[in-house]
Amino acid sequence: MGSDPWGGSEDLWSQAALRLREESHEVSASVAWWPQLHPKVLELQKREVHLFVRKPVQYNLPARIWRKINRQIFAGGGKKEFDWLRRQKPDLVFISQGGTMDGLEWMNFCAREKLPFAAVVHCNTESLWPHDDLGAEMLNAYRAAKKVFFVSRHNLKLLELQLGEKLSNASVVWNPCKVANIKPPAWPKESHLWRMACVARLDLAAKGQDLLFQVLGQRQWRERPIEVNLYGAGKCERTLKKLAAGLQLQNVHFRDHVSDVKAIWEENHLLVLPSRYEGLPLVLVEAMWCARPSLVTDIGGNAELCVDGETGFVAAAPTVNLFDQALERAWNHRHEWQKMGNAARARVEQLIPKDPIGDFCRQLTESAKHNHA
């Protein structure tokens, strides 16, 4: 990631790196520079994963103009991280990208240098449809990969639509989850309040908390005994707090980031996630492992896990009207939430492999072996 020191999309590659290192593979990682590296990055270094920190280069104005004019000259060849990658002489390069285009420069470089590579797409959205030239460049890059991983089937199918072609080297992979296979927390104690948790970074473009706020601003929701707790931090925190104050939402509380997932679900009955785009949100998987039902939008892989009317509720699209309708259905079935939470737990136990990192590592090592063969 380049926008934050760490995020949920980092867990797949970082845990895979540690597992491969335990299996005596030589592992190197290129990570974005931050004034203070995240503790999980430092843990990689401590456990003998060789780190290369990509510190941004500050160019003066004439240099920026020259680089812009000579874009093709500098494409790949003039970057320290690409020189570093050449020196590694890797059996396989793994490119972790938040969206479908974030790692495109790395993929193009590997293809030109004939370095075997695999990539993962953690998120996709219909709002970023590539034009013809960019789509052709992306298609060539994805074709060149040994494997392309997606965290939801929806994201894979959407990219195939965007590129106008099937990806024969693609497969779906599961992200690791902190609360997988543990005993779920007890159902919250009886009280007059029904508590909903919105567990997401405070990012309106992606997570859509403004949709939830607009619904809660309606008269019927002001009068009902509900409490909505927002867990997370992000670049839209001030805007969301102003919006909550402007709508006079007395039942909305900002709880900041909480690292203890079980503690969240000891206090709350229902996950509410009004996302505008997603991959497959870890918070949905965590809520289901903790035996809690969810209310989500039919975005990304949400509906691949959350079954409407059985393990939770699905709004057909991220709009105020449709989200309000789904929340109304959830409210009318609130006395079934505990039963639905148990069904959610049973569903993830059935669908998610016991060791997703082990499965993922096997696919990576097989790709590397296939390259040698």
Secondary structure, DSSP 8 states (H G I E B T S, - for coil): --SSS--TTHHHHHHHHHHHHHTT---EEEEE--SS--HHHHHHHHTT-EEEEE------HHHHHHHHHTHHHHTTTT-HHHHHHHHH--S-EEEEESSSSTTHHHHHHHHHHT--EEEEE----TT----HHHHHHHHHHHHHSSEEEES-HHHHHHHHHHHTS--TTEEE-----TTTTS---------S-EEEEEES-S-HHHH-HHHHHHHHTSHHHHHSSEEEEEE---TTHHHHHHHHHHTT-TTEEEEE--S-HHHHHHH-SEEEE--SS-S--HHHHHHHHTT--EEEES-TTHHHH--BTTTEEEESSSSHHHHHHHHHHHHHTGGGHHHHHHHHHHHHHHHS-S-HHHHHHHHHHHHHHHHH-
